[in-house]
Amino acid sequence: MAGQAPRPGWAAVDQAAVALVDEAAARGHLLRLVGSTGIRLHCPPAAAALDRLGRPAKDIDVVCRHEDRKGLRRLLEERGWEIDRDLLVAMEGRRFSFRHPASGLELDVFVDRLEFCHTIELRDRLGARELTLPVEDLLLQKLQIVRQTVTDQMDAAALLATHPVAPGPGAGGPAGEAIDAGYVAGLLARDWGFHHTATANLAGLRGGPAANGTAAIVAARVDALLAAIRDAPKSVRWRARARVGERMQWWQDVDDREAVY
């Protein structure tokens, strides 16, 4: 479109994302990065892996607390961001979208949780790290997508290539932390639909995109996660829904505008 700012590269996206989290914190608002930008800024090895895969630059995605919505909107509008009023009405305060005309950047703000094909509750996880959500939530955000794109697979593979899998909270690997298999398995053990989507996507990563000879590492970590998910005790609700299986739709419908992140 004539007069529209060119799409920013990763350097501009990363810089704006960090500045936004810092500015929000200065006003007492808890804001954490998710999506591909969150994965890149979570640790340098993941960013390097995505660069080797040629992952194109994406917009900024963040999660905030319900009580920070109004203050965050004021901050953004003071900085020149323009709100998407159609999405504002459609999502009833659960999600906001902004665009910055001068920079060409776009921003999605989620409130307390991510609601797409499946729902991930995040309010109690927001303060676990300084800039992004924990690695498990960054991975689950990609695994909850029923129809993954190649870039979704890139993002998930980069996380698995740079983070070992541990049975519980732990450190290790170039990122300085491990993927908590117990947390992932426990969450999926309560929701058969999410379990069904996530395990299918994990299995698909065995032959998916991997950078710099990491395919075997990704496959081994996929298998470790799948084993933990398989062995986790399942809830009564999970077992009841499993008996229905694919005869009933197991995911939430998401329109094209809501699905972009």
Secondary structure, 3 states (H helix, E strand, C coil): CCCCCCCCCHHHHHHHHHHHHHHHHHCCCCEEEEHHHHHHHHCHHHHHHHHHHCCCCCCEEEEECHHHHHHHHHHHHHCCCEECHHHHHHHCCCEEEEECCCCCCEEEEEECEEECCCEEECHHHCCCCCCECCHHHHHHHHHCCCCCCHHHHHHHHHHHHHCCEECCCCCCCCCCCCEEHHHHHHHHCCCHHHHHHHHHHHHHHHHCCCCCCCHHHHHHHHHHHHHHHHHCCCCHHHHHHHHHHHHCCCCCCCCHHHHCC
